[in-house]
Amino acid sequence: MIHQSGHFGELLQGRLGPGGPVVLVTLPCPALGVRARLRPGRGLRLHGGLPLAQGRALLTRLGLPLPGRVILHALAAPGTGTGVSTAGLVALARLSGWDGPPDILARACIAIEGASDPLMFAAPERILWASRQGQVVARMPALPRFEVLGGFFGPTQRTDAADTTFPDIADLIEDWQKTRDLAGFAGLASQSATRTQALRGPVDDPTPDLARDLGALGWCRAHTGAARGLIFAPGTVPTRGTEALRAAGLRGVMRFTGGST
């Protein structure tokens, strides 16, 4: 069995300039993604979320054999903004023997999905990712250690590769590359989330108010999907935080850490 990590929305997402590509800085979440196991055999049988045609197409593009019966267990519902579809493709490739460069695997995923999260990279939060092109646009600074308290709000929404209705965040990317402290990163993540909320909704999202009331350094979201998170310095998540999120209507409340040790 393998575990392919997912993500919890994005710290930044938007257009690189008014007419530029959609780019993002993902928020990795090892607690999410998919678990996958293989029962060797002939052909390919998939159980759990990934369409058989997509699985076969991916392995054909990568020149990998059909491994047998693959059982995928998603750790969050599709459309929540946790990278389930990309994680499933990456897990299938790994179970089938893939050990090649991540950019080649990324391009194969793009060919199958039309858009992809950078989950095939070892440190996906350290790159500025063009999610419709499958390209690393720039290297990004390491993040200080942090904690996220989050959950899911509103309906699920699957990524549409043709959807480019996102705000321009070129200025936030420039500031991100100059930032080194957690408060600065969290503030920029809040600005990105706020711009997307103003453009895409929902108008009743309680996450900004929760961030203020609970003393978070900032907040983040799945720019397509239901994931919402509050960003804290390590050890500063208030004890009432979980109940506050549930009372505000967030479901599946969870807590995880990220950043450099």
N, C-alpha and C positions, 0 to 999 in steps of 0.2 A: 504493500500500500504506500502511496505517496500523498503528500499534502502540498498542493499548490496554493500559495498565499494569494489573497485578493487585496482589495484596497477599500477605503472608506471615503468615497468621493474624492474631491480634489482640493488642494490648497490654493491653487490658481487654475482658472480655465477661462479662455476667451480668445478673441482674435488678436493676432500679432499685427496690429495696425488695422485701420478701418476695413480694408479689403483683404487682409492677410489670412493665412491659414488658422484653423482652430488649433490652439496649443494648450498644454496643461502641465502642471506639476502635481503628480498624484500623491495621495496619502496612503502609504502601505498599511495593511492591517493583517498580520499573520493569523489572527483568529478567524478570518473570513477566507473566502475562496472556495476550493473544492477538495474533497478527498477522493482518491481514485485507486482502484485495484484492478488487477488483471488476472483473468483465468485463461491461460494460453489455449489456443485452438486454431482452427482454420477460418479465414475470412475475418470479418469485423462485425461484432454486435455491440451496440451501445445501450446502456441503461442509465437514465438519469439526466435529462435536460438537453444534451447536445444532439441535434438531429444527425441521423446516420449519414445522410448525404454530405453534410459539412465535415464530419469526421473522415470519411473516405477521401473527400477532396483535399483536405489538409495533408493526409499521409501521402497521397499521390504527388502533390506539389513538393513535398520534402523527400520523396524517394524512399519512404519507409514502408516496411511490410505491414500487412494487416495482422494485428497481434492476437486476435481472438475476442473473448468477451470482456469488455471494459465496463466497469460499474462506477459511475460518477455520482457523488453525493454533494450537492451544493449546500454551503453553510449559510446562505441567505437566499431570499427569493430573487429571481431574475427581475431586473428593472429597479432594484433598490440603489443602484450606483455602487456596487461592490465588486464589479469585474467578473461576475460568474461566467459569462460566455467566453471571455478571453482565458480565464483560468482553466476552463474545461478544455479548450484547444491546446493550451500549453501542457496540461497534465497528460492528455492523450499522446502528444508528441513525445514527451518524456518516457511514458510507459512503452512506447513503440521503439525506443532506442535513440531518440534524438539527443545529440550532445554537441551540436554545431553552434555557430555564432548566433547571438540573440537577434541581431538585425535581420538575418535571413528568416528566422522563425517569425519575427514581427511582420515581415512583408507577406509571408504565407498567411498569417492570421488576417491581415488587411484584405488580402484577396478573397478570403472566405467571408469575413464579417462586414467589410467596408470601412470599419473603424475599429481601433484596438487600444486597449490599455497597455502600458509598458511593463507588464508583469513578468515578462521573460528576461528582464534585466536584473542583475544582482542588487543594484541600489536604485530602484526606479524613481525615488524622490530626488535623486541627484541629477536628473536630466529634464530639460524642457522638451516635451514630446509633442510632435505634430501627429495627432491621433488619427487623422484621415489619410495621411501619407505614409505613416510608419517610419518617421525619420526623427533622429535626435537633432534638434535645432541648436541646442547649447548645453554646456555643462553648468550645473547649478551648485551653490555652496551646500556644505553639510549642515544639517539642522541640529541645533542643541537638543538635549533630552527634553521630552515633554510627555504629558498625559492628555488623553482625549476621553471625555465623557460624552457619549452620543447615543443616538437611536434613529428611528425612522419616522418621518412625518409626511403625510399626504400620500397620494397614489403612487404606485410604481410607474415607471416610464422607461421603456427600452430605448437605447441610443439609436437614432436615425442618422446614418452616415451622411445623408444629404442635408441635414439640419446644421446650418452655420449661423443661426440667430443667437449670437453671443456678443457681449460687449467687448470693446477694444480694451486690452489690458497691457499694451506695450509699455506704458509708464510703470505699471506694477512690476513687470518683469525686470525692467532696468533697476528699480529700487531693490528687488529681491536679490539680484546679483551682488549688490553692495552691502546687504544686511548680514549681520553675524549674530545678533542677540535674539532670543526667543520672542520677546515682546514685539520687536520689529517684524519678524516673520508672521506672528499671529495677527498683528494689525493689518498687514498686507493681505493675508488670507481673508480677513473680515471684509476688506474693501472689495475683493474679487467676488465674494459671496453676496455682498450687498448689491453690486452692479447686476449680477445675474438675477437676483430676486426682483429688482426693479424692472428688469426686462422680461423675465419669464415667469415670475410669481413663485409660489402662491403669496397672495397679499396677507394672509392670516398666519404666516409662519412665525411661531413664537421664539425661534432660536435666538435672534438678536436680543430680545428682552431677557431670556434666560442667561445669556452670556453676561449681560450687565448685572442682573440680580445676584448671580452666583460668583461674581468677581473673576470671571475668566479673562485671560489675556486677549482672546479673540474667538472667532467661530468660523466654521467651514461647512461646506455642504457638497453633496453630489450635484454638479451643475446640470446633469440630467439624472434624475432618480430621487430617492427618498431619504438618503443618508444625511444626517445633520450631526455636527459635532462641536463641542466646546473645548477650547485649547487651554490647558493649564500648565504652569510650571510643576515639576515633579513634587508630589506630596502636598499639593495645595487644593486638590479636589474636595469641596466641602462635603461633609457627611450627609447633608440633606439633598445633595445633588441628584441622586438617582430618583428619589421620590418627586423632586421638583420637575424633572423631565417627564416622568409618567403622568403627573398631574396636568402638565401642559399638553398632553396628547401624543407624546412620542412613544413608540412601541419598540420592543426589542432592545431596551436600554442596555448598553455595554460600556466597558472601560478598557482601554489599552494604552500601551506606551509606544513611543517612537523616538527617532533621533539618535544621535551618536551618544555612546556611553562616555 
